[in-house]
Amino acid sequence: MARPLHKLTPNGVKYETRPGRHSDGGGLYLQVAPTGSRSWIYMFKIGNKRTAVGLGGYPTLSLADARAKAEVCRKWLAHGLNPLTESRKEAAPPFRVAVERFLDAERLSTWKNSKHRDQWSMTLGESYCKSILDKPVDEIGTAEVLAVLKPVWSSKSETASRLRGRIERVLAFAEAQGWREGKNPAQWRGNLDAILPPRQKLTRGHHKALAYADVPAFMASLRDRIGVAARAMEFLVLTAARSGEVVGARWDEIDLKNRVWTVPASRMKAGREHRVPLSPRAVQILEAMAEVRRADHPYVFPGQKAKRPVSAASMEMLLRRLKAKTSTTCHGFRSSFRDWCGDATPFPREVAEAALAHAVGDATERAYRRSDALEKRRELMTLWADHIGGEDKGGKVIALAAKRG
C-alpha cells in the first residue's frame, strides 16, 4: 500500500513549534530544532541503511517547493540512485551562496537583530574569504581554509578565530543541506590544531581601562557634568554594565522599591535575564531621571529624538571631552571593576563574575546553581559605589532638569 502524501498544511507548518520530525508522507519531514529553527529533510533507505538528505530551510523553502524536491528524490530512488549523492552533484553551490543561505536560516532562527548578519557577512565576504567565495562548497578542503586563515592568524588572532568558527558553521550547514560530506576542513580539534599555533588569548587590556585606583577621580569629574550622557555614563560605571544595556534601559525594567534593575534576556549578550542590584547612588540617579521623564518616553536615558534612547556614541564623546579616551573606553570600566573585585575585596570569583553577567562553571554546575546571588552582589556593588565615590554632594543630577544633552 502506498504511503499517504501531503499530510501537512501550509498553516500547520507555519505555526509548528514542537521539536522533532513531522511527516508530510513519502519520506518528506519538517524538522524542528530545539532552538525553533525549521528545515526540510527527505529520509530514505538504501539496503538496510536509513539516510537523510537536507532539502533546505523553512520558510526559505516553502511546503510546495519541499514537496517538489522530495518528488525528485523519489524518482532518483526509483532509478536506483542515491538522493544524497545526486543532490550534491546537482546542487553544491559556491561558498558565497552557501553563506547567504546559512545567514538567512540563522537570522530567522536565533539572531535578535541585523547587526549579527552584518558582522558575519563582512568576515565571510571579500575582506577575508575572497579566495573561496566562488569555489563550490564540496571542493573546499583544509588547504583552502588555511589560505584564508594564515594571513590573519597571528596578526588578528581574535578575528581569525571567529572567522575559522564561522567558516566551520557554514560548511557544517552545507553538509546538512547535502552539498558536501566528510570531515569539516575548518574544524579545529583533530585538524587545524595540528597545523596552526594556538591563538593568542586576549588579555583584559583588550578594551582600554582605567586602573581601579583612578576611577574615583574620573567619577568626580563626571559628576561635575550635567546632561543625560553624563548620568548614563555614571550609571554604567556604578552597575558595571555594558553600554548597550545602559542606553537601552527602560522604565519597565526598573524596580525602585526593591532597588533592582532587571535586564531581559533579549537585551543581554548571553541571552539570559540579568538582575542588577542598585546602590544608593544608582537609585539617586534613577529618581532624578524620573523627575524629568516625559510621560510617553520608555527609556530611562532619553535621547534627542522622540522615543529614542541616548546613544552609546554620546558617552564615547563625553569620554573624549573628559580627556579619558586615551586611557579607557566605556567597556573598560567593567575591567576596572573586575580588577578591583579581585584585588581589593574578599568576595569570591563567582560573585564578581555574576555581577558582570558572566557564566561560571560548566552546564551541569550552572543547572544546580539556581540563585543569582543577588544580595551578595548588592553588598559588592555598594562597596564599589563607595570606592568610586557613590554619593552626590553637589546636586548635579538634579541639574539635569535645566539642561538635557
Residue pairs with C-beta under 8 A, 6 or more apart in sequence:
3 25
3 26
4 25
5 24
5 25
5 26
5 67
6 24
6 25
6 67
7 23
7 24
7 25
8 22
8 23
8 24
8 30
8 63
9 63
10 62
10 63
13 30
13 38
13 58
13 63
14 59
16 22
16 30
16 32
16 38
17 32
17 36
18 32
19 32
19 33
19 34
20 31
20 32
21 29
21 30
21 31
21 32
21 41
22 29
22 30
22 31
22 32
23 29
24 30
24 63
24 66
24 67
24 70
26 70
26 74
27 42
27 43
27 44
27 70
27 73
27 74
28 40
28 41
28 42
28 55
28 66
28 67
28 70
29 40
29 41
29 42
29 43
30 38
30 39
30 40
30 58
30 66
31 38
31 39
31 40
31 41
32 38
33 39
33 109
35 109
35 110
36 109
36 110
37 57
37 105
37 106
37 108
37 109
37 110
38 57
38 58
38 59
38 109
39 54
39 55
39 56
39 57
39 58
39 105
39 176
40 54
40 55
40 56
40 57
40 58
40 61
40 66
40 69
40 70
41 52
41 53
41 54
41 55
42 52
42 53
42 55
42 69
42 70
42 73
42 83
43 50
43 51
43 52
44 50
44 51
44 52
44 53
44 73
44 77
44 83
45 51
46 77
46 82
51 82
51 84
53 73
53 83
53 84
53 87
53 178
54 176
54 177
54 178
55 61
55 66
55 69
55 70
55 177
55 178
56 65
56 66
56 69
56 101
56 177
57 101
57 104
57 105
57 108
58 66
59 108
60 101
60 104
60 105
60 108
61 69
72 83
73 83
73 87
76 82
76 83
76 86
77 83
83 178
84 178
84 181
87 178
87 179
88 138
88 178
88 179
88 180
88 181
91 177
91 178
91 179
92 136
92 137
92 138
92 139
92 174
92 179
92 180
93 101
93 136
93 137
93 179
94 133
94 134
94 135
94 136
94 137
95 129
95 132
95 133
95 134
95 135
95 136
95 137
95 140
95 170
96 125
96 133
96 134
98 137
98 170
98 171
98 173
98 174
98 177
98 179
99 120
99 121
99 124
99 125
99 170
101 173
101 177
102 169
102 170
102 173
102 174
103 117
103 120
103 121
105 173
106 117
106 120
107 114
107 116
107 117
111 117
112 266
120 166
123 129
123 159
123 162
123 163
123 166
124 163
124 166
124 167
124 170
125 133
126 133
128 148
128 152
128 159
128 163
129 148
129 163
129 167
131 144
131 147
131 148
132 140
132 144
132 145
132 147
132 148
135 144
137 170
137 171
137 174
137 179
137 180
138 174
138 179
138 180
138 181
140 171
140 180
140 185
141 185
142 185
142 191
142 192
142 195
144 185
145 164
145 167
145 185
145 186
145 192
146 192
146 195
146 196
148 163
148 167
149 160
149 163
149 164
149 192
149 196
150 196
152 159
152 160
152 163
153 160
153 196
153 197
153 199
154 197
154 200
157 199
157 200
157 202
158 199
158 202
158 206
160 199
161 199
164 186
164 188
164 192
165 186
167 186
168 184
168 186
168 187
168 188
171 180
171 184
171 185
171 186
172 184
174 180
175 181
175 184
183 191
184 191
185 191
186 192
204 335
204 338
204 339
205 335
207 329
207 331
207 332
207 334
207 335
208 326
208 327
208 328
208 329
208 332
209 327
209 328
209 329
209 332
209 333
209 334
209 335
209 336
209 339
210 218
210 324
210 327
210 328
210 332
210 333
210 336
211 336
211 339
212 336
212 337
212 339
212 340
212 343
212 344
212 387
214 327
215 237
215 333
215 336
215 340
215 387
215 388
216 387
216 388
216 389
218 237
218 322
218 324
218 328
219 234
219 237
219 388
219 389
220 389
221 322
222 230
222 233
222 234
222 237
222 322
223 230
223 234
223 389
223 392
223 394
223 396
224 394
224 396
225 318
225 322
225 396
226 396
226 399
226 400
226 402
226 403
227 400
227 403
227 404
227 405
228 301
228 302
228 303
228 310
228 314
228 400
228 404
228 405
229 301
229 310
229 314
229 315
229 317
229 318
229 405
230 318
230 396
231 285
231 288
231 289
231 301
231 397
231 400
232 246
232 247
232 301
232 310
232 314
232 315
233 315
233 318
233 319
233 330
234 281
234 285
235 241
235 246
235 249
235 282
235 285
235 286
235 301
236 243
236 246
236 315
236 330
236 333
237 333
237 337
237 388
238 279
238 281
238 282
238 285
238 381
238 384
238 385
238 388
238 390
239 246
239 261
239 276
239 278
239 282
239 381
240 333
240 334
240 337
240 338
240 355
240 356
240 381
240 384
241 263
241 276
241 334
242 269
242 331
242 334
243 312
243 315
243 330
243 331
244 267
244 312
245 263
245 267
245 268
245 274
246 301
247 299
247 301
247 309
247 310
247 311
247 312
247 315
248 267
248 299
248 309
249 261
249 263
249 299
249 300
249 301
249 309
250 298
250 299
250 300
251 290
251 293
251 298
251 299
251 300
252 298
253 261
253 262
253 263
253 264
254 261
254 286
254 300
255 261
255 262
256 283
256 286
256 287
256 290
259 277
259 278
259 283
259 378
260 275
260 276
260 277
260 278
260 374
261 275
261 276
261 278
261 282
262 273
262 274
262 275
262 276
263 273
263 274
263 275
263 276
263 357
264 273
265 271
265 272
265 273
268 274
268 357
269 357
270 357
270 358
270 359
272 357
272 359
274 357
274 372
275 372
275 374
276 381
277 374
277 375
277 377
277 378
277 381
278 286
278 381
279 381
279 382
279 384
279 385
279 390
280 382
280 385
280 390
280 391
281 385
281 390
281 391
281 392
282 381
282 385
284 392
284 397
285 397
286 300
288 397
288 398
288 400
289 300
289 301
289 400
291 398
291 401
292 400
292 401
292 404
293 302
294 302
296 307
297 307
298 307
299 307
299 308
299 309
299 310
300 309
301 309
301 310
302 308
302 309
302 310
302 404
303 309
303 310
303 311
303 314
304 405
312 330
315 330
316 325
316 329
316 330
319 325
319 328
319 329
319 330
328 336
334 356
337 355
337 356
337 384
338 352
338 356
340 384
340 387
341 347
341 351
341 352
341 355
341 380
341 384
342 349
342 352
344 387
345 352
345 380
345 383
347 376
347 379
347 380
349 360
350 360
350 373
351 373
351 376
351 377
351 380
352 380
353 359
353 360
354 360
354 372
354 373
354 377
355 377
355 380
355 381
359 366
360 366
360 369
361 369
382 390
384 390
